[in-house]
Amino acid sequence: MAELDILNPLISEVVKGIEGKSILIHSDGVKCGKTTVGCQMPKPLYLRFEQGINAIAGVPYMALENWSDFKKVNRQLTNKKTVDKAKELYTTIIFDTLDVAIKWCSTYVCNKYGVERLKDGNSGYGLWQEYADEWFGEIQKLLNSGFGLYFISHSESRKITDGVTGEEYEMMVPKGDKRTVDLVVEAADIIGYVKPNGVDDEGNIIKSSCYFAQTKEYKAGTRFPYFPKMLKEFSAENLQKALEYAIEKEEQENGAKAISFETNKEKEEKKEWTHEEIVNAIKPYIETLFKDYPEEVSDIVSHNLGMDVKVSETTKKQIPQLEMVLFDLQELAEEKGVFI
């Protein structure tokens, strides 16, 4: 079990395979293979925000119609009671598309507060924070779930200003409001921009190419130093081979073996308290320390829980604050040489 101790930090390790990684693929081209590639990744589950698999047979999918549908599915994918069973069935979650999901999220928040537009809510101040929080809450759960995530997005042109030169230029970026889409952009381990290649002399479609090194033309990039800058032929097989190569090369260069996502999760796992457990853990510290250090104990409790709030009066939503109460009381006990 991992404790937060700066004297004994965890050492980062590369996780092999697609598990726990997020891939974002975008393009302004149509029918260029984005969805097909996703559906050929290991053990896929397709989240249908738009009709992207009408011509692809045999793919397990969720026929989503609104943001509430996604929330229901996301709960099953990320809830502790169901996530292990879900991982037996699925390795890759395909999110198609980001821009449609963003619109659904906006509509959900508007309906929740009874307004037509986000800017009309909150007495005219807008529901921008509520909208961002709703998106963040759901997407963050998915990002932390341990599945391989394959996000698909259309592209749109965004004006970019060079922070050094001040030059302005247009870049193709994943489509969507910056408050929402940028969370996925920043979290993505791999961002690829797909370009169609047209047809050959006989009229046959040439497979698209995918680019992973950013230019002024398009948003792209990867956290893996040895991931190729482009795949001439964009396919699920080539994408997986590129990821395998990048991880193996990293192993060779750093001398560290890649580990499974589950092993890495176990390494990072911290104790999860129930409300009753954390309250019972705090009680002996308060009972022992309060006799000689009432002011210090009272300060610790009020600082973390608020004035005149007793530990016994808290709820399970305040477990993070109770963890800090316990942490501070343990430090006080150590400082005073009190053994509990």
C-alpha positions in Angstrom: 0.0 0.0 0.0 1.4 3.4 -1.0 1.8 6.0 1.6 2.5 9.6 0.7 6.1 10.0 2.1 8.5 12.2 0.3 11.4 10.3 1.8 10.1 7.1 0.1 8.6 8.1 -3.2 7.2 5.8 -5.8 9.4 5.4 -8.9 7.6 5.9 -12.2 7.5 2.9 -14.5 6.2 2.5 -18.1 3.0 0.4 -18.3 3.1 -2.0 -21.3 0.2 -2.3 -23.7 -2.7 0.1 -24.3 -4.2 -0.4 -20.8 -4.3 2.9 -18.9 -3.3 5.0 -21.9 -5.4 7.5 -23.8 -5.2 8.1 -27.5 -6.8 11.1 -29.2 -7.2 10.9 -33.0 -8.6 13.9 -34.9 -9.1 14.9 -38.5 -11.0 17.3 -40.7 -11.2 14.6 -43.3 -14.2 12.4 -43.5 -14.3 8.6 -43.7 -10.6 8.4 -43.3 -10.4 5.4 -40.9 -10.5 6.9 -37.4 -13.4 4.8 -36.2 -12.3 1.6 -38.1 -8.9 1.7 -36.5 -10.5 2.2 -33.0 -12.8 -0.8 -33.5 -9.8 -3.0 -34.4 -8.0 -2.2 -31.2 -7.9 -5.0 -28.5 -11.4 -6.0 -27.0 -13.2 -2.7 -27.9 -16.4 -1.3 -26.5 -17.8 1.5 -28.8 -19.5 4.4 -27.1 -21.8 5.7 -29.9 -22.2 9.4 -29.6 -22.7 9.6 -33.4 -23.4 7.0 -36.1 -19.8 6.0 -36.7 -20.2 2.2 -37.0 -23.0 1.8 -39.4 -20.7 0.1 -41.9 -18.7 -1.9 -39.3 -20.1 -5.3 -38.1 -19.4 -7.3 -35.0 -18.4 -4.4 -32.6 -19.9 -4.3 -29.1 -21.4 -0.9 -28.6 -23.5 1.3 -26.4 -26.3 3.1 -28.3 -26.1 6.5 -26.4 -28.7 9.1 -27.0 -27.8 11.8 -24.5 -25.3 12.7 -21.7 -27.4 10.8 -19.1 -26.9 7.6 -21.1 -23.1 8.2 -21.0 -23.2 8.8 -17.3 -25.0 5.5 -16.7 -22.5 3.6 -18.9 -19.5 5.4 -17.4 -20.6 4.5 -13.9 -20.6 0.8 -14.8 -17.2 1.1 -16.4 -15.6 2.9 -13.5 -17.5 1.8 -10.4 -15.5 -0.4 -8.0 -18.3 -2.9 -8.0 -18.4 -3.4 -11.7 -15.0 -2.3 -13.1 -13.2 -5.7 -12.7 -16.0 -7.5 -14.6 -15.9 -4.7 -17.3 -12.2 -5.2 -17.7 -12.7 -8.9 -18.4 -14.9 -8.0 -21.3 -13.2 -4.8 -22.7 -9.7 -3.4 -23.0 -10.3 -0.4 -25.3 -13.1 2.1 -24.8 -13.9 4.0 -28.1 -15.3 7.5 -27.5 -16.8 8.7 -30.8 -16.9 11.7 -31.0 -15.6 14.2 -28.5 -17.4 17.2 -30.1 -20.8 15.5 -30.0 -20.3 14.5 -26.4 -19.4 18.0 -25.5 -22.7 19.3 -27.0 -24.6 16.7 -25.0 -22.9 17.7 -21.8 -23.8 21.3 -22.5 -27.4 20.4 -23.1 -27.5 18.3 -19.9 -26.3 21.2 -17.8 -28.7 23.7 -19.4 -31.7 21.3 -18.8 -30.6 20.8 -15.2 -30.8 24.5 -14.5 -33.8 25.2 -16.8 -32.1 27.4 -19.4 -31.7 27.4 -23.2 -28.1 28.4 -23.2 -25.2 28.1 -20.8 -24.7 31.9 -20.8 -28.3 32.4 -19.6 -27.9 30.5 -16.3 -26.9 31.8 -12.9 -28.8 35.0 -13.3 -27.0 35.9 -16.5 -23.5 35.1 -15.1 -23.5 31.8 -17.0 -23.1 28.1 -16.1 -19.5 27.8 -17.4 -18.1 26.4 -14.1 -21.0 24.0 -13.7 -20.5 22.8 -17.3 -16.7 22.4 -16.9 -17.2 20.6 -13.6 -19.8 18.2 -15.1 -17.4 17.3 -17.9 -14.4 17.0 -15.7 -16.1 14.8 -13.2 -17.2 12.2 -15.8 -14.1 12.3 -18.1 -11.7 12.2 -15.1 -13.3 9.0 -13.9 -12.8 7.4 -17.3 -9.2 8.6 -17.6 -8.4 7.0 -14.2 -10.2 3.7 -15.0 -7.3 1.8 -16.4 -8.9 1.1 -19.8 -7.2 1.9 -23.0 -9.1 5.0 -24.2 -9.5 5.9 -27.9 -11.0 9.3 -28.3 -12.2 10.4 -31.8 -12.7 14.0 -32.7 -13.4 16.1 -35.7 -10.9 18.9 -36.3 -11.4 22.7 -36.4 -9.2 25.6 -37.1 -8.1 27.6 -34.0 -6.0 30.8 -34.0 -2.7 30.2 -32.2 -0.3 32.9 -31.0 3.4 31.9 -30.7 4.4 32.7 -27.1 7.9 33.7 -28.2 7.6 35.5 -31.5 4.0 36.7 -31.2 3.3 35.2 -34.6 -0.4 34.3 -35.2 -1.4 31.3 -37.3 -4.3 28.8 -37.8 -3.9 25.3 -36.5 -6.2 22.3 -36.9 -7.1 21.1 -33.3 -9.7 18.7 -31.9 -13.1 20.3 -32.2 -14.9 21.6 -29.1 -15.1 24.2 -26.3 -11.7 24.8 -24.7 -13.2 24.3 -21.3 -13.9 20.7 -22.1 -11.9 19.4 -25.0 -8.6 20.7 -23.7 -8.9 18.4 -20.7 -8.7 15.4 -23.0 -6.0 17.0 -25.1 -3.8 17.6 -22.1 -4.5 14.1 -20.7 -3.8 12.2 -23.9 -0.7 10.1 -24.1 -0.8 10.1 -27.9 -2.4 12.7 -30.2 -2.6 11.8 -33.9 -3.8 13.9 -36.8 -5.1 11.8 -39.7 -4.8 12.9 -43.3 -6.6 11.0 -46.1 -4.5 10.0 -49.1 -7.1 10.0 -51.8 -7.3 7.3 -54.4 -4.7 5.5 -56.6 -4.6 5.4 -60.4 -7.3 2.7 -60.4 -9.7 4.6 -58.2 -9.0 2.5 -55.1 -8.9 4.3 -51.7 -5.4 4.7 -50.3 -5.2 4.2 -46.6 -4.9 7.4 -44.6 -1.7 8.4 -42.8 -1.5 9.6 -39.2 1.0 12.2 -37.9 2.2 12.4 -34.2 4.6 15.3 -34.3 3.0 18.7 -34.0 3.5 21.4 -36.6 1.9 24.8 -37.2 -0.7 23.0 -39.3 -2.1 20.6 -36.8 -2.2 19.5 -33.1 -0.3 16.3 -32.5 2.2 14.8 -30.1 3.1 11.9 -27.8 4.6 11.4 -24.3 6.7 8.5 -25.7 10.1 9.7 -26.9 10.5 6.8 -29.3 7.0 6.8 -30.8 7.3 7.4 -34.6 6.5 10.8 -36.0 4.0 9.3 -38.5 2.4 6.1 -39.6 2.3 6.1 -43.4 -0.6 3.6 -43.3 -2.9 4.3 -40.4 -4.1 0.9 -39.0 -4.8 -0.6 -35.6 -1.9 -3.1 -36.2 0.6 -0.3 -37.0 -0.6 1.8 -34.1 -0.1 -1.0 -31.6 3.3 -1.9 -33.1 4.4 1.7 -32.8 3.4 1.7 -29.1 5.1 -1.6 -28.4 8.3 -0.3 -30.1 8.2 2.9 -28.1 7.9 1.0 -24.8 10.5 -1.6 -25.7 12.9 1.1 -26.8 12.3 3.0 -23.5 13.1 -0.3 -21.6 16.4 -0.7 -23.5 17.5 2.8 -23.0 16.6 3.0 -19.3 17.1 -0.6 -18.3 13.7 -0.8 -16.6 11.1 -3.4 -17.6 7.6 -2.3 -18.4 4.9 -3.5 -16.0 1.2 -4.3 -16.3 -1.4 -1.6 -15.5 -2.7 -3.7 -12.6 0.8 -4.0 -11.1 1.2 -0.3 -11.3 -2.2 0.3 -9.8 -1.3 -2.0 -6.8 1.9 0.0 -6.3 0.0 3.3 -6.2 -2.9 2.0 -4.1 -3.6 3.9 -0.9 -5.8 2.9 2.0 -9.5 3.8 1.4 -11.3 4.6 4.6 -14.9 4.2 5.4 -16.4 7.0 7.5 -16.6 4.7 10.5 -13.0 3.5 10.2 -11.5 7.0 9.9 -13.6 8.3 12.9 -12.5 5.4 15.0 -8.9 5.9 14.0 -9.0 9.6 15.1 -10.8 9.0 18.4 -7.8 7.6 20.4 -5.6 10.5 19.3 -8.1 13.1 20.4 -8.8 11.3 23.7 -5.1 11.0 24.5 -3.8 14.3 23.2 -6.6 16.6 24.4 -5.7 16.0 28.1 -2.4 17.8 27.7 -2.7 19.7 24.5 -6.4 20.9 24.2 -5.6 24.0 22.2 -3.5 22.2 19.6 -6.1 19.5 19.1 -8.9 22.0 18.8 -7.0 24.0 16.3 -6.3 20.9 14.2 -10.0 19.9 14.1 -11.3 23.4 13.4 -8.7 24.1 10.8 -9.7 21.0 8.8 -13.4 20.8 9.5 -14.4 24.3 10.3 -15.3 26.1 13.6 -17.5 24.2 16.0 -17.7 21.0 13.9 -17.0 17.8 15.8 -15.5 14.7 14.2 -18.5 12.7 15.1 -20.8 15.1 13.2 -19.1 14.7 9.9 -20.3 12.7 6.9 -18.6 10.4 4.4 -18.2 13.3 2.0 -15.7 14.7 4.5 -13.4 11.7 4.6 -10.6 13.7 2.8 -10.8 16.4 5.6 -10.9 13.7 8.3 -7.7 12.1 6.7 -6.0 15.5 7.2 -7.2 15.6 10.8 -5.7 12.2 11.4 -2.5 13.2 9.6 -2.1 16.4 11.7 -2.9 14.6 15.0 -0.3 11.9 14.2 2.3 14.6 13.6 1.3 16.3 16.9 1.7 13.0 18.7 5.1 12.4 17.2 6.2 16.0 18.0 5.2 15.6 21.6 6.6 12.1 22.0 3.1 10.6 22.7 2.7 7.0 21.7 -0.8 5.9 20.7 
